[in-house]
Structure formats: C-alpha cells, structure tokens
Amino acid sequence: MDIFTSKKCFRQQTMDAPSSAGWSELPVDILRYVLELLSFFDFHRAKMVCLNWYLCSKQTLRPKFRSPLVMLCPEEGGCRLYNPEEDRVYKSDLSGYQFLGNSGKWFLVVDSKSDLYIVDVFSSHDRILLPRLETLKGGTHEIQRVGENDFKENLIKRGTAFAWGHHTRKDLRGLVWVDDKNGDYVVVWRVSTCHYLGFCKKGDAHYSEITLGTDVVRRELRGGDDMVLKGYNLYLLSSRRYIRHLDLSGQDGSVKDASVYHKFPMSIPIADERAMNAYKPISVGNNIVVPTSGEPLFLYTRVDEPTSGRPRFFRLYKRDAKDLDQGTLDTWLVEVDSLGDEALFFDLGITMPADHTLGIEPNSIYFTRNDRRRCSYTKGSTPCIDVCVYNLATKNFKRFTSLSNLKINDAMWFLPS
C-alpha cells in the first residue's frame, strides 16, 4: 500500500469513527500510523497527550535523531530544548528539576526535595529514582536531612559527628553515565567544594564515598577541581593539576586507582601564560577532556575584558610524550592544534567522532560556559554563558540567533540517542 492509499484509508477510518470518541480512544493501528508520520520532536510531544498515546508510542517505530541539542534553563524558570538545526526552542517537561549532568537522552536531575533522579529528557514518565543522599556510606562523612528540602553534612571523627555545612539542592553537582544497551548506569555527585564524592551504580541501595583529600590519597592526586565520567571510569583533576583515574566497575562500592604516575603536573608553557595574562580576565576555566584515545587533555578557556579584542578564547593541550621518561627533569604541556575528525563536547568532557549527517562538526568545541562544575560562586569568576560551536582550525565561533534574546541561567549540550 503506497502512502497516498494509506492516507486515504486513514481519512476514511477517521470519518467513520464515532463522533463521541475522544482522541484518547483512537484505535491502536490508526494511532500507531499517526505517530510514525511525526517528526522526532512532535513524536515525543504527542506521546505525552495521554496514557493511551504513551503506551502506544512504546510499540511504535520511533524516528531517529542524534544531532546535538541544548538543554536550557531560562531565568524565568522551567526548562527548554533548543534544536540548532531548526534554530528553534521547545518547551520541556523537566520543569521543577535542576539538571546536573547528562548521558545521551538521560539527565541526572534533582527535585525541590533534594532527591536525585535519572530522567528521560523526552518523557518525564521514564525516570529512575536514585538512593537518597543520606544513604552515603563507607567514609568519614554523613548526610542528614533538615526539614523536607534541605540537608547538612557531618564529618565523623572517632565516632563523633561534627557539623560541616548546611545545603540546598543548588549546592549539588553531579555526573551520570547510562548504557542504552543494557540499562546500566553510574552516578557521581558532590556538594559544592566538599572533600568527598558519592557514587552509585545500577542495583545499589546506597552511595559509596570517594575521598578527595585525606592521607589515603597521594598528595599530588588530592582534590577535585574538575571531573569527567566516561563509562565506569572517573577522571579527576587534582588541586596540583595531576590526573587521578578511578575505575568504578568493582563490586560493593569498591574503587580501583588506575592513575598513571607522572613526575610533573599539567603545566601550561610560561610563554603561553604570559601572553594570556596580558589582559584582565572576567572568567577562566581549567578543565580536563577525555578523548576517544583515552589520554586526558587539558582545556584552558578564558573570557577577557572587552577592551582586549578577544572576548573568548580556547587553548587545548596534551602531555609531552617525554613526561614519562625517568630522565626528564622538567616538562610542559604541548598545545593541540587540531582534533581531527572529532568534536569536543565541553559539558561532557569527552570527544565524539564527527558526523556531518548528524550535524556533529569536526575539529570543533561545543561550548556553554567556563565553569563546568557550575561553581559560579568562585571569587572573581562569573559563568559567562555562551552557547556556541568553536572551530579550532578557523578560530571562528558559530552562535545561534534564537538564543540571543533569551536570558539563560544554565545550558548544557547533549546528544540524544
């Protein structure tokens, strides 16, 4: 049956349907046909009409769409989805949540009661309730609820709890990774600039603690100025600019240190630092990126005062190959001029193969804001939200007209799967 015959049959069946029948009572075969004709965004909007439409959508071949999208958090509240291909903003049903991180279509969010969920960005019905924060175990900290919405953290020393701080959901930061094939997931969270992390995996009833600053950790690996989660691998940028690599795939909350020993920190060449410091910065970011090759890179982002003539720029670095040579007495990072056929997604801290059919541009950085940890309270720094795509070869920025009039509190690139 060709499409014209199908449409004719569809019109005839619709006309023959009882006038009292509501949209929610459409026959399943007709409803499935309607859903299959819809675009990616309209499909996900339509399945939210009612329960019957939602159940039918589960049995329908979904339209494919994997081009980069942006989750927006406007100042007026709520959430929006931005599609760069259409230069169009859509409403999202994630209102009421604060988003922390994402993996494909799955977002790690926190609600008004400081409870964490993993939510399908296209359907709030598909969500995973995570353990409560106060289930944190295996370390020297505990979380206690304060009322219905807030919480406090205590430091445990010799069996005694010492109050450490009072927090709200705005103080939570987090990362998530979801395997779409089997549903496995990893969640990592922290509270502001605390000296520990909490993490859990699928099937866990509690969070396990990862310490960041005690004698258990080698001095050069202490702290967590930045972090990237890639599968079961967690990469941390220490306060001294070394990379700590943790394998979270073990059982019962066990963590394996897979860090590579380096004699020297990730230091930007002195000549580069002098050139960068010629103007007063408004916002600076020091971040790590884990490419497909696996060897972490260092990304320096900066916004200078307008009089500099260079309001934003990026510098991407890698370690010098001789850094692991025992005879090396000193070493500096080496600038990376090209990502080749890969694109860097700043919010995820990873690179992906470029694909023109999906709108993923090669040798480009998909960027939103300098402070990836969302720590805009850092003294002398502002978030400087700037949703753009930066080409490393041409040094050109691609920005989006539909976002120019929006006042945005937060933004995050993601790749729907």
BELFENQUI-V271024 format. One record per backbone hydrogen bond with DSSP energy under -0.5 kcal/mol. CO is the residue of the C=O (numbers start at 0). NH is the residue of the N-H. If there is no record, write none. Layout:
CO:NH  CO:NH
This chain:
1:5  2:6  3:7  4:8  5:9  6:10  7:11  8:12  9:13  10:14  11:15  12:16  17:20  21:24  22:25  26:30  27:31  28:32  29:33  30:34  31:35  32:36  33:36  33:37  34:37  38:42  39:43  40:44  41:45  42:46  44:47  45:48  49:53  50:54  51:55  52:56  53:57  55:58  56:59  59:61  66:415  67:83  68:413  69:71  69:81  70:411  71:79  72:408  72:409  73:76  78:91  79:71  80:89  81:69  81:83  82:85  82:86  82:87  87:82  89:80  91:94  93:96  96:98  97:109  100:107  102:105  104:120  105:102  106:108  106:118  107:99  107:100  108:116  109:97  110:113  114:110  115:129  116:108  116:118  117:127  118:106  118:120  119:122  122:119  122:125  124:126  125:119  126:128  127:117  127:129  131:134  132:135  136:208  139:155  141:153  143:151  145:149  149:145  150:166  151:143  152:163  152:164  153:141  153:155  154:156  154:161  156:159  159:156  159:161  161:154  164:152  166:150  167:170  168:171  170:191  172:189  174:187  176:185  177:179  178:182  183:178  184:201  185:176  186:199  187:174  188:197  189:172  189:191  190:193  194:211  194:212  196:209  197:188  198:207  199:186  200:203  206:136  207:198  208:210  209:196  211:222  213:216  217:220  218:221  221:238  225:236  227:229  227:234  229:232  231:233  231:247  232:229  232:234  233:245  234:227  235:237  235:243  236:224  236:225  237:240  240:265  241:237  241:243  242:244  243:235  243:245  244:257  245:233  245:247  246:255  250:253  255:246  255:257  264:266  266:332  268:272  269:273  270:274  271:275  272:276  274:277  275:278  279:304  281:381  282:302  284:286  284:300  286:298  288:290  288:296  289:350  290:293  293:295  296:288  297:299  297:316  298:286  298:300  299:314  300:284  301:312  302:281  302:282  304:307  305:308  309:303  310:303  312:301  314:299  315:335  316:297  317:333  319:322  320:323  321:324  322:262  324:327  333:317  334:336  338:341  339:362  340:353  341:362  341:363  342:344  342:351  343:345  343:365  344:347  344:348  344:349  348:289  349:344  351:342  354:357  354:358  354:359  355:358  358:360  359:354  360:363  362:391  362:392  363:343  363:365  364:366  364:389  365:345  366:387  367:385  369:371  370:373  373:375  374:377  377:380  382:369  385:387  387:366  388:397  389:364  389:391  390:394  395:390  396:398  397:388  399:402  400:403  402:405  405:407  406:74  409:72  411:70  413:68  413:415
